[in-house]
Amino acid sequence: MATHFIASLKAHGCKFSLDDFGSGLSSFGYLKNLEVDFLKIDGYFVRDIEHNSVGLAIVKSINDIGHVMGKKTIAEFVENQQILDILCDIKVDYVQGYQMGIPKLLQ
C-alpha cells in the first residue's frame, strides 16, 4: 500500500525521505522496499561522532549504502564544526542542526 502511494506521488514529481534511518530493526527492510529519494540519518548516531568511533562507523555505513542505492543522505543533529567537518569528509549530502542555524518561526 505505501509503495503504491509513493509511486503515484512520485509520478507527479514528489520526493520522499526515510526519516530517522538507523533507528529500529526494520530500517533496512524499508530501504529495500520503499522507493525513497533521501535517507535522513538518525541524529542519535550523528551527535557524537567526533568522540564515538562506533557511531561514526554506523553513519559511514548508512551513507555508503544510501549512495550505492542512488539516494541522497541527510545527517541530523549537526551541532558543531567538528561533526560538520567529519560529515563533509565522508561526503554526506546534506546536514541539519544547530551548527547550520537555529530553527526559525515562519510567519
URNOR-V607533 format. One record per pair of residues at least 12 apart in sequence whose C-alpha atoms are under 10 Angstrom apart, sorted by the first residue. I is the first residue (numbers start at 1). J is the second residue. D is the distance in whole Angstrom. If there is no record, write none. Layout:
BEGIN
i=[I	I]
j=[J	J]
d=[D	D]
END
This chain:
BEGIN
i=[2	2	2	3	3	3	3	4	4	6	6	6	7	7	7	10	10	10	14	15	15	15	15	16	16	16	16	16	16	17	17	17	17	17	17	17	17	17	17	17	18	18	18	18	18	18	18	18	18	18	18	18	18	19	19	19	19	19	19	19	20	20	20	20	20	20	20	20	20	20	21	21	21	21	21	21	21	21	21	21	21	21	22	22	22	22	22	22	22	22	22	22	23	23	23	23	23	28	28	31	31	31	32	35	36	36	36	37	37	37	37	37	37	38	38	38	38	38	38	38	38	38	39	39	39	39	39	39	39	39	39	39	39	39	40	40	40	40	40	40	40	40	40	40	40	41	41	41	41	41	41	41	41	41	41	41	41	41	42	42	42	42	42	42	43	43	43	43	43	43	43	43	43	44	44	44	45	45	45	45	45	45	46	46	46	46	46	46	46	46	46	46	46	46	47	47	47	47	47	47	47	47	48	48	48	48	48	48	49	49	49	49	49	49	50	50	50	50	50	50	50	50	51	51	56	56	56	56	59	59	59	59	60	60	60	60	60	62	63	63	63	63	63	63	64	64	64	66	67	67	67	71	72	72	72	73	73	73	73	73	74	74	74	74	74	74	75	75	75	75	75	75	75	76	76	76	76	76	77	77	77	77	77	77	78	78	78	78	78	78	78	79	79	79	79	79	79	80	80	80	80	81	81	82	83	84	84	84	84]
j=[33	34	35	33	34	35	36	34	35	34	35	36	34	35	36	35	36	37	37	35	36	37	38	34	35	36	37	38	39	34	35	36	37	38	39	40	71	72	73	74	30	31	34	35	36	37	38	39	40	41	42	73	74	38	39	40	41	42	74	76	39	40	41	42	43	44	45	74	75	76	38	39	40	41	42	43	45	59	62	73	74	75	39	40	41	42	43	44	45	58	59	62	41	42	43	44	45	62	65	65	66	69	69	71	70	71	72	66	69	70	71	72	73	66	67	70	71	72	73	74	93	94	62	63	65	66	67	71	72	73	74	75	93	94	62	63	66	72	73	74	75	76	94	95	96	58	59	60	62	63	66	73	74	75	76	77	92	95	59	62	74	75	76	77	59	74	75	76	77	78	79	96	97	59	76	77	57	58	59	75	76	77	58	59	60	75	76	77	78	79	83	84	86	87	75	76	77	78	79	80	83	97	77	78	79	80	82	83	78	82	83	84	86	87	80	81	82	83	84	85	86	87	82	83	83	86	87	90	75	87	90	92	86	87	90	91	92	92	75	87	90	91	92	93	90	91	92	92	91	92	93	93	92	93	94	91	92	93	94	95	87	92	93	94	95	96	87	92	93	94	95	96	97	94	95	96	97	98	95	96	97	98	99	100	95	96	97	98	99	100	101	96	97	98	99	100	101	97	98	99	100	99	100	99	99	96	97	99	100]
d=[10	8	10	8	6	7	10	9	10	8	7	8	9	8	10	9	9	10	10	9	7	6	8	9	8	5	5	6	9	10	9	6	6	4	6	7	9	9	9	9	8	8	9	9	6	8	6	5	6	9	10	10	10	8	6	5	7	7	9	10	8	6	6	4	7	9	10	10	9	8	10	6	6	5	5	9	10	10	8	10	10	10	9	9	7	6	9	9	8	8	9	8	9	7	10	8	9	10	10	10	9	9	9	9	10	7	9	9	10	8	5	6	9	8	10	9	5	5	6	7	9	10	8	8	10	7	10	7	6	5	6	8	10	10	9	10	10	9	6	5	6	7	9	9	10	9	7	10	7	8	10	7	6	5	6	9	10	9	9	10	9	7	6	8	10	10	7	5	5	8	10	9	9	10	8	8	9	7	6	9	9	9	9	7	10	7	7	6	7	9	8	10	10	9	9	8	5	6	7	9	8	10	9	9	9	10	10	8	10	9	7	10	8	9	10	10	6	6	10	9	7	10	10	10	10	9	9	10	8	9	9	9	10	9	7	9	9	10	9	10	8	8	6	9	9	9	9	10	10	9	9	9	8	6	8	9	6	5	6	8	10	7	6	4	5	7	8	7	8	6	5	6	8	9	6	5	6	10	8	6	5	7	9	10	7	6	4	6	6	7	10	9	6	5	5	8	9	9	7	5	9	7	9	10	9	10	10	8	9]
END
